[in-house]
Amino acid sequence: MYMVHNMNLRSVDLNLLPILQALLREGSVTAAAASLGLSQSATSHALTRLRHVLRDPLLVKVGRGMKLTPRAERLRESVNASCDAIIQALSQESFHPAEIVRSFKIATPDYSALIVGKTLLPQLRMAAPGVSVRFSDVGLSTRQQILDGSLDMALIARIPSICEGLSIHGGFFEQKICVAGLDHPIAANGRVTLAELARHGRLNIDFASYLLLDSGEDQAAEQIRVAPSHLLVLPFMAVETGSVAVVGRALGLLAARYAPIRVIELDDCAEPTEICLAWSPANDADPAHRWLREQLIDIMAQNFELTSKQVTASSLRENRT
């Protein structure tokens, strides 16, 4: 039976561990030094320190060679296992999407969830069947939810109050356009001004209350305002009520695929909105998180403009074919 003395790990120089492994493996200072790329004197000095720490000579001279002590023989297996465990713990994790079993929660407006989801779902089924995604509303607490980990990421307008302190991939832009039913008076023209829209019942996005500030837009003609988390209803409500709505281009083009909706360019619209993907810096290097971000960024590039310059609906369709 062997006595085991407790040892404070902080008092041990862990740089000695690979040297100990080499000495136990080679049974020779010269051979251990050669395998480690160290000088023989440096390896001998390390052996002296190991003898002091372990209170055992470890290697003793027998005849013309060296021999491991019984303690050293007993240490060999456990030291090899410890070194292997440390290497495995510190090595880059291997990553295969098909092996992920994980659920991600993404905050985004409803129409963005549809745009992203219709492409993402087939990709997940094929490449990562163990991954599930839950979309939730964007709100004033979105930034804090990302930072505390209750949200994985958000696909949102690049708003400083939400994005501050988060990792961001931006550079996607969405120009505002007008949508109306095919038989609406303004549908005959391919372009319209905000002044012309003022003569018609108008639906709009309630960014003012969402951001807790004045949007600066004329609200007199806006008979219905919809929260940013319910943007998908705007184009369809415009058709059903004989009104017009001002929405992002991606939303307008998406709605026009499913309903008799005319997409109309705005001649005097504001600068386009920058769309970004935001997440906690704590997840920057997480392999699964990074893989999902790459999928989302690729999908965003397919559905949003990559320049702040205004692009017509026809040219946008041409760029996507």
C-alpha positions, 0 to 999 in steps of 0.5 A: 500500500502506497501513501499518497501525499496531497499536492497543491497544483498551484505549486507545480510547474505544469511545463514539467509535465511533458518533460516527465512524460518523455523521461518516463517514455524514453528512460533516458535524459539524452533520448528525452531531450532529443524527443522534446527538442531541448538541450540535455542540460535543460532536461537534466535540470527539469529532472532535478526539479521533478525529483524534488516535487515527486520526492523520488529519483525517477531515473537511476543509473544502473551499469552504463544505462538508466533505469526507471524507479518503481514509482516512475513505472507506476506513474507512466500510465497515469501521466500519459493519460493526463497529457492526452486529456489536457491535449484533448481539452485544449484542442480545437473541437471537431465540428460536424453540422450533422452531429449537432443537437441544439435549439437556437432562438432568433428574434426577428420580425415575422416577415424576416422569419418567413424569408429566412425560414423558407430557405433555412428549413430545407438546409437544416433538414439536409445538413443538420437535422438535429438543429431546431430554430425558434423565431421570436418577436423583436422588442426593447429587451432584445439586446439584453436577452442576447447578452444574457443568453436567452436569445441566440441572435437577432435579425434586425434593423441596425439600431444603436440602442439594440446593437450596442455591445453586440457582435454585428454582421451588417451590410444588408439594406432594404429600401422602402417601397409602396404596395397596393392592390392591383386595382388601386388608383396608384397601381397604374403608375410604377412610381409614386411620391409620399405627397401623393400617398397622403391622399390615400388611406395609408398603413404604416409601421409603428417605429415611433412607439417601438423605439420610444422616439418620434419617427419624424414622419407625417402621421396624419394620413396613417389610419392604421399603424402596425408594430414592427413584429407584425409587418407581414400583415401590412401588404395583405391588409392594404389589399383588403382595405383598399389602402396603401402601405409603405414597407421594405422591398423584401417584404413587398416582393414576398407579399406580391408572390402570394397576393394580387399586390402591386409593388410601386417605387417611392420617388422621395423615400428615405435612406434604406434601412440597414439589416444586420445579424446580431449576437453576443460576443461570447458566441463568436467562436462557438462552432455551432453558433458560427455555422448557423450564422453563416447560413443566415448571412448567406440567406440574407445576401440572397434576399436583401440588397448589398448596397445602400443605393436604391435598386428597382424591383425589376433589377433586383429580380434580375440580380437574383436569377 
